[in-house]
Amino acid sequence: MAPNQNSHPSRRELLGWGLGSALLSCTGGFAHAATASPWPERPITLIVPWPAGGQTDLTLRILSDETEKLLGQPIVVINKPGAAGTQVAPALKMAEPDGYTIGQVPLTVYRYALMHNVPWDPVTDFSPILQVSGVSFGVLVPADSPWKTWAELVDWAKKHPGELIMGSTGVGTTAHLATEELLQQHGVTYVHVPYKGTADQMLAVASGLIMAGVNSTGFAPWVDQGKMRILALFSAERSPRWPKVPTMLELGYAQAVYTSPWGLAAPRGTPPEVIAKLHDAFRQAVFSPRHREALARFDQSINYLNTADYRAAVLQTVEHERQLLSRMNLLAKPAQ
């Protein structure tokens, strides 16, 4: 029976992860001792749930190139775009837990499972390997907007209830949730306009069709061309590219660090020693000069977490978003 998508992992489930890992370590150790075969013995498939040629795809291909040198086997990238980056989930669930199929898991996978009844649960069906990176989000206004700061936007919105028009890249996206969380703190009511992608939303902001928008660093060319302004960023630190732009953290919003972090995972049941080998190789590749340069080209930074810390961060994020989605009435209804 498929796991309940809306249930918080029970204490028994969490303990089960630890016990399961210990048992797998023992049985996996015996199996490998018996065969004495080094892993990996053949190519590894990396599922990327985005179109080929996009910024995440390009950086992952470079990361794979650096990692395969360390593992001694090719890493073959397979693109499975669509469904908000969630196509990786069923593919990983159906794959053999032998380490030869892994996937890039964006935050949207965990959020999607909270918002929809799906036959997979990323919390229980995946074995985390490591967290790699994330993207920066910012609040954008047209170049001729009278608002020069986030405080000015909020002050105007409080004085004009329901008149603020802000856009995001879709209902339930990181941009939408970030906007909701901040404006809710001020009791601001506003009109949310969801867009299908960055280009449509940025055109709407630049042309003044909407008053403001929240998006990831796809906004960079528009800012560089002077068509819009950044009021604040949702990153933990200021961006080297826009050093004068404050972060929401600096402005007093302790929970407002939104970087939509992503990592790599394998199917549940993958032997711990294989996870460890994958972690060690990818970690070294993550910090390679070539990979660092690739991330910098797209205004991304390394946001590395080891296997245990990545798992803990996922659980914390899922619970945080469960509460926020519940307040927004976006949680999936129990299946009948």
C-alpha positions as CSV (number, residue, x, y, z in Angstrom):
1,M,0.0,0.0,0.0
2,A,1.4,3.4,-0.9
3,P,2.4,5.6,2.0
4,N,-0.1,8.3,3.2
5,Q,1.3,11.5,1.5
6,N,-0.1,13.8,4.2
7,S,1.1,12.0,7.3
8,H,4.1,13.2,9.2
9,P,6.7,10.5,9.5
10,S,6.1,8.7,12.7
11,R,8.7,8.1,15.4
12,R,8.6,4.4,14.4
13,E,9.3,5.3,10.8
14,L,12.2,7.5,11.7
15,L,13.7,4.8,13.9
16,G,13.1,2.4,11.2
17,W,15.4,4.3,8.9
18,G,18.2,3.9,11.4
19,L,17.5,0.3,12.0
20,G,17.0,-0.4,8.3
21,S,20.4,1.2,7.6
22,A,22.1,-0.9,10.2
23,L,20.6,-4.1,8.8
24,L,21.4,-3.2,5.3
25,S,25.0,-2.4,6.4
26,C,25.3,-5.9,7.8
27,T,23.6,-7.8,4.9
28,G,25.2,-5.6,2.3
29,G,28.6,-6.2,3.9
30,F,28.1,-10.0,3.8
31,A,27.0,-9.8,0.2
32,H,30.0,-7.8,-0.9
33,A,32.4,-9.9,1.1
34,A,31.0,-13.0,-0.6
35,T,31.3,-11.6,-4.1
36,A,34.4,-9.5,-3.5
37,S,33.3,-7.4,-6.5
38,P,34.2,-3.7,-6.3
39,W,31.4,-1.2,-6.9
40,P,30.7,0.3,-9.4
41,E,31.3,-2.3,-12.1
42,R,29.2,-0.6,-14.8
43,P,27.8,2.9,-15.8
44,I,25.6,4.8,-13.4
45,T,22.4,6.5,-14.6
46,L,21.6,10.0,-13.2
47,I,18.0,11.1,-13.8
48,V,17.7,14.9,-14.2
49,P,14.0,16.0,-14.1
50,W,14.6,19.1,-16.3
51,P,15.1,19.7,-20.0
52,A,18.5,19.3,-21.5
53,G,20.4,22.5,-21.8
54,G,18.9,24.3,-18.8
55,Q,21.1,25.6,-16.0
56,T,20.6,22.7,-13.7
57,D,21.1,20.2,-16.4
58,L,24.4,21.9,-17.5
59,T,25.8,22.1,-14.0
60,L,24.8,18.5,-13.3
61,R,26.6,17.3,-16.5
62,I,29.8,19.0,-15.3
63,L,29.4,17.5,-11.8
64,S,28.9,14.1,-13.4
65,D,32.0,14.5,-15.5
66,E,34.1,15.3,-12.4
67,T,32.5,12.5,-10.4
68,E,33.0,9.7,-12.9
69,K,36.7,10.3,-12.9
70,L,36.6,9.4,-9.2
71,L,34.3,6.4,-9.5
72,G,36.0,4.9,-12.6
73,Q,32.7,4.5,-14.5
74,P,30.7,6.7,-16.8
75,I,27.7,8.6,-15.4
76,V,24.9,8.8,-18.0
77,V,22.5,11.7,-17.7
78,I,18.9,10.9,-18.6
79,N,16.5,13.9,-18.8
80,K,12.9,13.3,-17.6
81,P,11.4,16.8,-17.7
82,G,7.8,17.7,-16.9
83,A,5.3,17.7,-13.9
84,A,7.2,20.4,-12.0
85,G,10.4,18.4,-11.8
86,T,8.8,15.4,-10.2
87,Q,9.3,12.8,-12.9
88,V,12.4,11.7,-11.0
89,A,10.2,10.3,-8.1
90,P,8.5,7.4,-9.8
91,A,11.6,6.6,-11.7
92,L,13.6,6.3,-8.5
93,K,10.9,4.3,-6.8
94,M,10.9,1.7,-9.5
95,A,14.7,1.4,-9.9
96,E,16.7,-1.3,-8.4
97,P,18.3,-0.2,-5.1
98,D,21.9,-1.0,-6.2
99,G,23.3,2.5,-6.7
100,Y,23.3,2.3,-10.5
101,T,20.3,4.6,-10.7
102,I,20.3,7.9,-8.9
103,G,18.5,11.2,-9.4
104,Q,18.6,14.9,-8.8
105,V,15.8,15.7,-6.3
106,P,14.5,19.3,-6.3
107,L,12.6,20.6,-3.4
108,T,9.5,20.6,-5.5
109,V,9.4,16.8,-5.3
110,Y,8.7,17.0,-1.6
111,R,6.3,19.8,-1.9
112,Y,4.4,18.1,-4.7
113,A,3.8,15.1,-2.5
114,L,2.3,17.3,0.1
115,M,0.0,19.0,-2.4
116,H,-1.2,16.0,-4.4
117,N,-2.1,12.4,-3.8
118,V,0.7,10.5,-5.5
119,P,1.8,6.8,-5.4
120,W,5.3,7.7,-4.1
121,D,6.7,9.4,-0.9
122,P,10.0,11.0,-1.3
123,V,10.6,10.9,2.5
124,T,10.3,7.1,2.7
125,D,11.0,6.0,-0.9
126,F,14.4,7.7,-1.4
127,S,17.8,7.3,0.2
128,P,19.5,10.7,0.4
129,I,23.1,10.9,-0.8
130,L,24.1,14.6,-0.4
131,Q,22.7,18.1,-0.8
132,V,24.5,20.0,-3.6
133,S,23.2,23.5,-4.3
134,G,20.3,25.9,-4.5
135,V,19.2,29.0,-6.3
136,S,18.7,32.6,-5.1
137,F,15.3,34.2,-5.1
138,G,14.5,37.9,-5.0
139,V,11.7,40.5,-4.9
140,L,11.6,42.4,-8.2
141,V,9.8,45.6,-9.1
142,P,9.7,47.6,-12.4
143,A,12.6,50.0,-12.9
144,D,10.2,53.0,-12.5
145,S,8.5,51.6,-9.3
146,P,8.3,54.2,-6.5
147,W,9.3,51.5,-4.1
148,K,13.0,51.5,-3.4
149,T,12.9,49.1,-0.4
150,W,10.9,46.1,0.8
151,A,9.7,48.1,3.8
152,E,8.2,50.7,1.4
153,L,6.3,48.0,-0.5
154,V,4.9,46.5,2.7
155,D,4.0,49.9,4.1
156,W,2.0,50.7,0.9
157,A,0.3,47.3,0.9
158,K,-0.8,47.7,4.5
159,K,-2.4,51.1,3.7
160,H,-4.1,49.7,0.5
161,P,-5.5,46.3,1.5
162,G,-6.0,43.9,-1.4
163,E,-4.5,46.3,-4.0
164,L,-1.0,44.9,-4.2
165,I,-0.5,42.7,-7.3
166,M,2.4,40.3,-7.1
167,G,3.4,37.4,-9.4
168,S,5.2,34.1,-8.9
169,T,6.1,31.2,-11.1
170,G,3.0,29.2,-10.0
171,V,0.8,28.2,-7.1
172,G,2.7,26.3,-4.5
173,T,6.2,27.2,-5.9
174,T,9.0,28.4,-3.7
175,A,8.4,31.9,-5.0
176,H,4.7,31.8,-4.0
177,L,5.4,30.3,-0.6
178,A,8.1,32.8,0.2
179,T,5.8,35.7,-0.7
180,E,2.9,34.3,1.3
181,E,5.0,33.7,4.4
182,L,6.4,37.2,4.5
183,L,3.2,39.1,3.7
184,Q,1.2,37.0,6.2
185,Q,3.5,38.2,9.0
186,H,2.3,41.8,8.2
187,G,-1.4,40.8,7.7
188,V,-1.2,42.0,4.1
189,T,-3.8,40.9,1.7
190,Y,-2.8,40.9,-2.0
191,V,-3.6,39.6,-5.4
192,H,-1.4,36.6,-6.4
193,V,-0.8,36.1,-10.1
194,P,0.7,32.8,-11.0
195,Y,2.8,32.5,-14.2
196,K,4.0,29.4,-16.1
197,G,7.6,30.4,-16.2
198,T,10.3,33.0,-15.6
199,A,10.1,34.7,-19.0
200,D,6.3,35.5,-18.7
201,Q,6.6,36.7,-15.2
202,M,9.6,38.9,-15.7
203,L,8.0,40.5,-18.8
204,A,4.9,41.3,-16.6
205,V,7.1,42.9,-14.0
206,A,9.2,44.9,-16.5
207,S,6.2,46.2,-18.3
208,G,4.4,47.1,-15.1
209,L,1.5,44.7,-15.7
210,I,2.1,43.6,-12.1
211,M,3.6,45.6,-9.3
212,A,6.2,43.1,-8.1
213,G,7.3,39.6,-8.5
214,V,9.3,36.9,-6.7
215,N,11.6,34.7,-8.8
216,S,14.9,32.9,-8.9
217,T,18.0,34.2,-10.6
218,G,16.4,33.9,-14.0
219,F,15.8,37.6,-13.4
220,A,19.5,38.5,-13.8
221,P,19.4,39.6,-17.4
222,W,16.4,41.8,-16.8
223,V,18.1,43.5,-13.8
224,D,21.4,43.9,-15.8
225,Q,19.5,45.6,-18.6
226,G,17.9,48.1,-16.2
227,K,14.3,46.9,-16.7
228,M,13.7,46.1,-13.1
229,R,15.1,46.4,-9.6
230,I,15.8,44.0,-6.8
231,L,14.4,45.0,-3.4
232,A,15.7,42.1,-1.4
233,L,17.1,38.6,-1.7
234,F,16.0,35.4,0.1
235,S,19.5,34.0,0.4
236,A,21.5,33.6,3.6
237,E,24.1,36.1,2.5
238,R,24.3,39.0,0.1
239,S,25.1,38.1,-3.5
240,P,28.5,39.0,-4.9
241,R,26.7,40.1,-8.1
242,W,24.4,42.5,-6.3
243,P,26.3,43.4,-3.1
244,K,24.1,46.4,-2.3
245,V,20.9,44.4,-2.2
246,P,20.0,43.3,1.4
247,T,18.8,39.8,2.3
248,M,15.4,39.2,4.0
249,L,17.4,37.7,6.9
250,E,19.1,41.1,7.3
251,L,15.7,42.8,7.3
252,G,14.6,40.8,10.3
253,Y,12.9,37.8,8.8
254,A,14.6,34.9,10.6
255,Q,12.8,32.2,8.6
256,A,13.0,33.9,5.2
257,V,16.0,32.0,3.7
258,Y,14.6,30.4,0.5
259,T,17.1,28.8,-1.8
260,S,15.1,25.9,-3.1
261,P,18.0,23.5,-2.2
262,W,18.4,20.3,-4.1
263,G,20.4,17.1,-3.8
264,L,21.0,13.6,-5.1
265,A,19.2,10.5,-3.9
266,A,19.0,6.8,-4.6
267,P,16.2,4.3,-4.3
268,R,15.3,3.3,-0.8
269,G,17.2,0.2,0.2
270,T,20.5,1.1,-1.5
271,P,23.3,-0.4,0.6
272,P,24.8,2.1,3.0
273,E,28.3,1.4,1.7
274,V,27.2,2.3,-1.8
275,I,25.6,5.5,-0.6
276,A,28.8,6.3,1.2
277,K,30.9,5.8,-1.9
278,L,28.6,7.9,-4.0
279,H,28.6,10.6,-1.3
280,D,32.4,10.7,-1.1
281,A,32.9,10.9,-4.9
282,F,30.2,13.5,-5.5
283,R,31.3,15.6,-2.5
284,Q,34.8,15.9,-3.9
285,A,33.4,16.7,-7.3
286,V,31.1,19.4,-5.9
287,F,34.0,21.4,-4.6
288,S,36.1,21.0,-7.8
289,P,37.0,24.3,-9.5
290,R,35.2,23.3,-12.7
291,H,31.9,22.7,-10.9
292,R,32.3,25.9,-8.8
293,E,32.7,27.9,-11.9
294,A,29.7,26.3,-13.5
295,L,27.5,27.2,-10.6
296,A,28.9,30.8,-10.5
297,R,27.9,31.3,-14.1
298,F,24.2,30.8,-13.0
299,D,24.5,32.8,-9.7
300,Q,24.3,29.6,-7.7
301,S,26.5,28.6,-4.8
302,I,27.5,25.3,-3.1
303,N,25.0,24.4,-0.4
304,Y,26.6,21.1,0.6
305,L,25.2,18.8,3.3
306,N,26.4,15.3,4.0
307,T,24.0,12.3,4.0
308,A,22.8,12.5,7.6
309,D,22.5,16.3,7.6
310,Y,20.7,16.3,4.2
311,R,18.1,13.8,5.5
312,A,17.6,15.9,8.6
313,A,17.2,19.1,6.5
314,V,14.6,17.4,4.3
315,L,12.5,16.3,7.3
316,Q,12.7,19.8,8.8
317,T,11.7,21.4,5.4
318,V,8.8,19.0,4.8
319,E,7.3,19.8,8.2
320,H,7.8,23.6,7.8
321,E,6.1,23.5,4.4
322,R,3.4,21.2,5.6
323,Q,2.4,23.9,8.1
324,L,2.6,26.7,5.6
325,L,0.6,24.8,2.9
326,S,-2.0,23.9,5.5
327,R,-2.5,27.6,6.3
328,M,-2.8,28.3,2.6
329,N,-5.3,25.4,2.2
330,L,-3.0,23.7,-0.4
331,L,-2.5,20.4,1.3
332,A,-3.8,17.4,-0.6
333,K,-7.1,16.0,0.7
334,P,-7.0,12.4,1.9
335,A,-7.7,9.9,-0.9
336,Q,-11.1,8.4,-0.8
